[in-house]
């Protein structure tokens, strides 16, 4: 999105937000002092403004200053939905602090506690609805080919194919890949002639491949001369370097791995509290009657055993017993061979339980035991970990957090049968993103999408 368009969008959204805040401010002010104003008309609004203009302008100024701190109006075609939601949440929380502070320091409170809560609730609903609309409108707009931006890729490394595939698959980014310069085609005059003859908006340079530093510098200067946005695609080793912090021994710099969000004790406590609370809620509302019902049906249709207990890898790779309802016929390979599409081992009732994910419900007891989380990377069989840890880079990073009943990979469609290494790579990439970018709001978003998939059906469930 060009700078001018971003600025215009920011001004438009700020104006609309100010309008909503203004309406809420004077509406609740009128009802707070209805014994003074009595009749809602233009003269009353002018009187209210004269009485409370300082508080009103303070709200508007604080809203803008908070938005600069939270980057509330920052936008990009690559922004994820969770960004809109998290920014809205932080904006609302900080504004709530201002509202209660201003109301509290006045001789007579600006709004009652109930009115303040309603003010914030309505404002929060508006923010959620408006930003959701903006996000999905933009994605649909880009997917139709409107405001599409032309992209070229220069160079080649072990992540180039990943980026190319993403650009082709995720048309909602609004990127049109025009050319890939690699395999001996990296000639500065040829690339200069190409960008001169074609309108190019983005150029991605692949690092750590066949280009040396002087060539990369020349390419960067060339693209900047044509006002082309430049991005860099790191290779595997640079991905590791980019995820490091610097500490100093006296004055000597030492690179160390960055702390991940769930390395923080408060985040661990917050996640564990939610896991226990939600699991107990599920037990109290659903599991106390649903689990015995499923168990009885399984006992009648399949006999013993009702549960299937399998060793899986959890936090820091530690093995634990993962509980599931049994959905397969007895087979010596059940603990070694992953489920396949149309797997003959799966029973008729098992297919229903798998399709609805009801077979995973006993894992809430794994959560209560502290072996799993409600949200996290799905735990793999020990045999799968042994196989893929040598094939897929950074595979072990998924064990930096507890495995989950549901996860980011599952809501993105990377669940079900593993038919090739590519399927597992997509899953692991999502898991690694989750580990590096965890937030409580991301967990809430994943749960929302999980419930949605449960209600609408998931074609990848097997």
C-alpha positions in Angstrom: 0.0 0.0 0.0 1.5 3.3 -1.1 2.4 5.9 1.5 -0.2 8.4 0.2 -3.0 5.9 0.3 -2.0 4.8 3.8 -2.0 8.4 5.0 -5.5 9.0 3.5 -6.8 5.7 5.1 -5.4 6.7 8.4 -7.0 10.2 8.3 -10.3 8.6 7.3 -10.3 6.0 10.0 -9.2 8.5 12.6 -12.1 10.8 11.6 -14.6 8.0 11.8 -13.3 6.9 15.2 -13.5 10.5 16.5 -17.1 10.7 15.3 -18.0 7.5 17.2 -16.2 8.7 20.3 -18.0 12.1 20.0 -21.4 10.5 19.7 -20.8 8.2 22.7 -19.3 11.1 24.8 -22.3 13.4 24.4 -24.9 10.6 24.5 -23.7 9.4 27.9 -23.0 12.9 29.1 -26.7 13.8 28.4 -27.9 10.8 30.3 -25.4 11.4 33.2 -26.8 14.9 33.7 -30.3 14.5 32.3 -31.7 16.5 35.3 -29.7 19.5 33.9 -30.1 19.2 30.1 -33.6 17.5 30.0 -34.2 17.9 26.2 -32.0 16.5 23.5 -31.5 19.2 20.8 -28.8 21.3 19.3 -28.8 23.9 22.0 -28.3 21.2 24.6 -25.3 19.8 22.7 -23.8 23.3 22.6 -24.3 23.7 26.3 -22.8 20.3 27.0 -19.8 21.2 24.9 -19.3 24.5 26.8 -19.5 22.5 30.1 -17.2 19.6 29.2 -15.0 20.7 26.2 -11.8 20.2 28.2 -12.6 16.6 28.9 -13.8 16.1 25.3 -10.7 17.4 23.7 -8.5 15.6 26.2 -10.2 12.3 25.1 -9.5 13.1 21.4 -5.9 14.0 22.0 -5.3 11.0 24.2 -6.9 8.7 21.6 -4.5 9.9 19.0 -1.4 9.7 21.2 -2.3 6.2 22.3 -2.8 5.3 18.6 0.7 6.4 17.9 2.0 4.3 20.7 0.0 1.2 19.7 0.5 1.8 16.0 -3.3 1.5 15.7 -3.6 3.1 12.3 -0.5 1.5 10.8 -1.5 -0.7 7.9 -0.1 -3.1 5.3 -1.4 -5.6 2.8 0.7 -8.2 4.7 -0.9 -7.5 8.2 -2.6 -10.5 9.8 -6.1 -10.4 11.3 -4.7 -10.9 14.8 -2.8 -7.7 14.5 -6.0 -5.7 14.0 -7.6 -7.4 17.0 -4.6 -7.0 19.3 -4.1 -3.4 18.4 -7.8 -2.7 19.0 -7.6 -4.4 22.4 -4.5 -2.4 23.5 -6.0 0.8 22.2 -9.2 0.2 24.1 -7.5 -0.8 27.3 -5.3 2.3 27.4 -8.2 4.6 26.5 -10.2 3.0 29.3 -7.5 4.0 31.7 -7.8 7.6 30.5 -11.6 7.6 30.7 -11.7 6.3 34.3 -8.8 8.7 35.3 -10.5 11.8 33.9 -13.9 10.8 35.3 -12.3 10.1 38.7 -10.4 13.3 39.2 -13.4 15.5 38.5 -15.4 16.9 41.5 -18.4 15.0 40.1 -17.7 12.0 38.0 -18.0 12.5 34.2 -19.9 9.2 33.8 -21.2 6.6 36.3 -19.4 3.3 36.4 -22.2 1.6 34.5 -22.1 4.3 31.8 -18.3 4.0 31.5 -18.6 0.3 31.0 -21.3 0.7 28.4 -19.2 3.4 26.7 -16.2 1.1 26.4 -18.3 -1.9 25.5 -19.9 -0.1 22.6 -16.6 1.4 21.5 -15.0 -2.0 21.7 -17.7 -3.7 19.6 -17.3 -0.9 17.0 -13.6 -1.4 16.9 -13.9 -5.1 16.5 -16.6 -4.9 13.8 -14.9 -2.1 11.8 -11.4 -3.6 11.8 -12.8 -7.1 10.9 -14.7 -5.5 8.0 -11.6 -3.6 6.9 -9.4 -6.7 7.0 -11.7 -9.0 5.1 -12.7 -6.3 2.6 -9.0 -5.7 1.8 -8.3 -9.4 1.4 -11.3 -9.8 -0.9 -10.3 -6.7 -2.8 -6.7 -7.9 -3.3 -7.9 -11.4 -4.2 -10.0 -10.0 -7.0 -6.9 -8.5 -8.5 -7.6 -4.9 -7.6 -4.6 -2.7 -6.5 -2.3 -5.7 -7.2 1.4 -5.0 -6.9 4.1 -6.4 -9.2 6.9 -8.4 -7.6 10.2 -9.7 -8.8 12.6 -12.0 -7.0 16.3 -11.9 -7.5 18.6 -14.7 -6.4 18.1 -18.2 -5.0 18.4 -19.8 -1.6 16.7 -22.6 0.4 13.7 -20.4 1.1 13.1 -19.0 -2.4 10.6 -21.7 -3.4 8.7 -21.2 -0.1 8.2 -17.5 -0.9 7.3 -18.2 -4.6 4.7 -20.8 -3.5 3.2 -18.4 -0.9 2.8 -15.6 -3.4 1.0 -18.0 -5.8 -1.2 -19.6 -3.1 -2.0 -16.5 -1.1 -3.6 -14.2 -3.7 -5.2 -12.2 -1.0 -1.8 -10.5 -0.4 -2.3 -8.7 -3.8 1.1 -9.6 -5.2 1.7 -10.6 -8.8 5.0 -12.4 -9.3 6.4 -11.1 -12.6 9.9 -12.6 -12.8 12.4 -14.6 -10.9 16.0 -13.8 -11.8 18.3 -16.7 -10.9 20.5 -19.4 -12.3 23.0 -17.1 -14.0 20.4 -14.4 -14.9 21.6 -12.1 -12.2 23.1 -9.5 -14.4 22.7 -5.9 -13.2 22.2 -4.4 -16.8 19.5 -7.0 -17.6 17.6 -6.4 -14.3 18.0 -2.6 -14.8 16.5 -2.8 -18.3 13.6 -5.0 -17.0 12.6 -2.6 -14.1 12.9 0.3 -16.5 10.6 -1.3 -19.0 8.1 -2.7 -16.4 6.2 -1.2 -13.5 7.6 -3.1 -10.4 6.5 -2.3 -6.9 8.3 -4.9 -4.8 11.7 -6.6 -5.2 12.8 -9.5 -2.9 16.5 -10.2 -2.8 17.4 -13.8 -1.7 20.4 -13.7 0.7 23.0 -16.4 1.3 22.8 -17.7 -2.2 24.8 -17.1 -5.4 25.2 -13.3 -4.9 28.0 -11.6 -3.2 27.7 -8.5 -1.0 28.7 -5.9 -3.7 26.0 -7.4 -6.1 23.4 -7.1 -3.3 24.4 -3.5 -2.6 24.2 -2.6 -6.3 20.7 -4.3 -6.6 19.4 -2.5 -3.6 20.6 0.9 -4.9 19.1 0.1 -8.3 15.7 -0.7 -6.9 15.7 2.4 -4.6 16.5 4.5 -7.7 13.2 3.2 -9.2 11.3 3.7 -5.9 10.8 -0.1 -5.6 10.2 -1.5 -2.1 13.0 -3.9 -1.3 12.7 -7.0 0.9 15.2 -9.7 1.8 14.6 -13.4 1.9 17.0 -15.0 4.5 18.3 -18.5 4.1 18.2 -21.0 7.0 21.3 -19.8 8.8 20.3 -16.2 8.5 16.9 -17.0 10.0 18.8 -18.2 13.1 21.0 -15.0 13.2 17.9 -12.7 12.8 16.3 -14.3 15.8 19.1 -13.4 18.1 19.8 -10.7 20.7 23.2 -9.2 21.6 24.6 -9.3 25.2 28.0 -8.0 26.2 30.9 -9.5 28.1 32.5 -6.3 29.2 32.6 -4.6 25.8 32.6 -7.8 23.6 29.3 -8.6 21.8 27.9 -12.1 22.2 24.8 -13.3 20.2 22.2 -15.2 22.1 18.8 -16.6 21.1 16.0 -14.1 21.7 13.6 -15.0 24.5 10.3 -16.3 23.2 7.1 -14.9 24.5 6.4 -18.0 26.6 9.8 -17.8 28.2 8.3 -15.0 30.3 7.0 -16.1 33.6 3.9 -13.9 33.5 2.9 -15.2 30.1 3.4 -18.8 31.3 1.2 -18.1 34.3 -1.5 -16.5 32.2 -1.5 -19.3 29.7 -1.6 -22.0 32.5 -4.4 -20.1 34.3 -6.5 -20.1 31.1 -5.8 -23.7 30.4 -7.0 -24.8 33.8 -10.0 -22.4 33.8 -11.1 -23.5 30.3 -10.6 -27.2 30.9 -12.6 -27.1 34.2 -15.3 -25.1 32.4 -15.4 -27.8 29.7 -15.6 -30.6 32.3 -18.4 -28.8 34.2 -20.5 -27.9 31.2 -19.8 -30.6 28.6 -17.4 -33.4 29.4 -19.2 -34.8 32.5 -22.0 -36.0 30.4 -20.5 -36.2 26.9 -17.5 -38.4 27.7 -19.6 -41.2 29.4 -22.0 -41.0 26.5 -19.3 -41.5 23.9 -17.6 -44.1 26.0 -20.9 -46.2 26.2 -21.4 -45.9 22.4 -17.8 -47.0 21.8 -18.1 -49.9 24.2 -21.3 -51.2 22.5 -20.0 -50.7 18.9 -16.3 -51.5 19.3 -15.7 -53.1 22.7 -12.6 -52.6 24.9 -10.5 -50.6 25.1 -12.4 -47.4 25.0 -9.3 -45.1 25.2 -6.2 -45.1 23.1 -3.1 -44.0 25.0 -0.1 -43.1 22.9 3.4 -41.8 23.8 4.0 -38.4 22.3 6.6 -35.7 22.7 5.7 -32.6 24.7 7.5 -29.6 26.3 11.2 -29.8 25.7 10.7 -33.1 23.9 9.7 -34.9 27.1 7.4 -37.9 26.4 4.0 -38.3 27.9 0.9 -40.4 27.5 -1.6 -38.6 25.2 -5.3 -39.7 25.7 -7.8 -40.2 22.9 -10.9 -42.1 22.3 -10.1 -45.3 20.3 -11.0 -44.8 16.7 -9.0 -47.6 15.1 -9.1 -51.4 15.0 -6.3 -53.1 16.9 -3.2 -53.1 14.8 0.5 -53.5 15.7 1.4 -50.4 13.6 -1.1 -48.0 15.4 1.8 -46.6 17.5 4.1 -46.3 14.6 2.2 -45.6 11.4 0.4 -42.2 11.0 -3.3 -42.1 9.9 -3.8 -42.0 6.1 -6.8 -40.9 4.0 -9.3 -43.7 3.8 -7.3 -45.6 6.4 -8.8 -49.1 6.7 -7.8 -49.2 10.4 -10.4 -46.4 11.2 -13.8 -47.7 12.3 -17.1 -46.3 11.1 -17.7 -44.6 14.5 -14.1 -43.6 14.5 -14.5 -41.7 11.3 -17.3 -39.7 12.9 -15.3 -38.9 16.0 -12.3 -37.9 14.0 -14.3 -35.7 11.6 -15.8 -33.8 14.5 -12.6 -33.9 16.6 -14.5 -35.5 19.5 -11.9 -38.2 19.8 -9.5 -35.5 21.2 -11.8 -34.5 24.1 -9.9 -36.7 26.7 -6.9 -34.5 26.1 -8.4 -31.9 28.4 -7.2 -34.2 31.2 -3.7 -34.0 29.7 -4.2 -30.2 30.0 -5.2 -30.4 33.6 -2.2 -32.6 34.3 0.0 -29.9 32.8 1.3 -32.1 30.0 -0.6 -30.1 27.3 -2.2 -26.7 26.6 -5.5 -25.9 25.1 -3.7 -24.2 22.2 -0.3 -25.1 20.9 1.5 -27.3 18.3 -0.2 -30.7 18.0 1.8 -33.4 19.6 3.4 -35.8 17.2 4.1 -39.5 17.6 7.6 -40.3 18.9 8.3 -42.1 15.6 7.3 -38.9 13.6 9.6 -36.8 15.7 12.5 -39.1 15.1 11.8 -39.1 11.3 11.2 -35.5 10.7 13.7 -33.9 13.1 16.5 -34.8 10.7 14.6 -33.7 7.6 12.9 -30.4 8.5 15.0 -27.4 9.8 14.1 -26.0 13.2 11.7 -28.9 13.8 12.6 -29.1 17.5 11.5 -25.5 18.0 7.9 -26.6 18.2 8.8 -28.3 21.6 9.6 -25.0 23.2 6.0 -24.8 24.3 3.5 -27.3 25.5 1.6 -29.2 22.7 -2.1 -28.2 22.3 -5.5 -29.7 21.6 -5.7 -27.3 18.7 -3.2 -25.1 17.1 -2.3 -22.5 14.4 -1.4 -25.2 11.8 -4.8 -26.9 12.3 -6.9 -23.7 11.6 -4.7 -23.0 8.6 -5.7 -26.3 7.1 -2.4 -28.2 7.8 -3.9 -31.1 9.6 -4.8 -34.6 8.5 -2.8 -36.9 6.4 1.0 -36.3 5.9 1.4 -37.4 2.3 4.8 -35.8 1.6 7.5 -33.8 3.4 5.9 -30.6 2.1 2.7 -31.3 4.2 4.8 -31.5 7.4 6.9 -28.5 6.4 3.8 -26.3 6.2 2.7 -27.6 9.6 6.1 -27.0 11.2 6.3 -23.5 9.7 3.0 -22.6 11.4 4.1 -24.1 14.7 7.4 -22.1 14.7 5.5 -18.9 13.9 3.3 -19.7 16.9 6.2 -20.2 19.2 7.9 -17.0 18.1 4.8 -14.8 18.1 2.6 -16.2 20.9 0.1 -13.9 22.5 -3.0 -14.5 24.5 -5.1 -12.9 21.8 -3.5 -15.2 19.2 -4.7 -18.1 21.4 -8.2 -16.6 21.5 -8.2 -16.2 17.7 -7.1 -19.8 17.2 -9.9 -21.0 19.5 -12.5 -19.0 17.6 -11.3 -20.4 14.3 -11.4 -23.9 15.9 -15.0 -23.6 17.0 -15.9 -22.3 13.6 -14.3 -25.3 11.9 -16.1 -27.6 14.3 -19.4 -26.1 13.4 -18.9 -25.8 9.7 -16.8 -29.0 9.3 -13.1 -29.5 8.4 -12.4 -31.2 5.1 -8.9 -32.0 6.3 -10.0 -34.0 9.3 -9.5 -37.7 8.8 
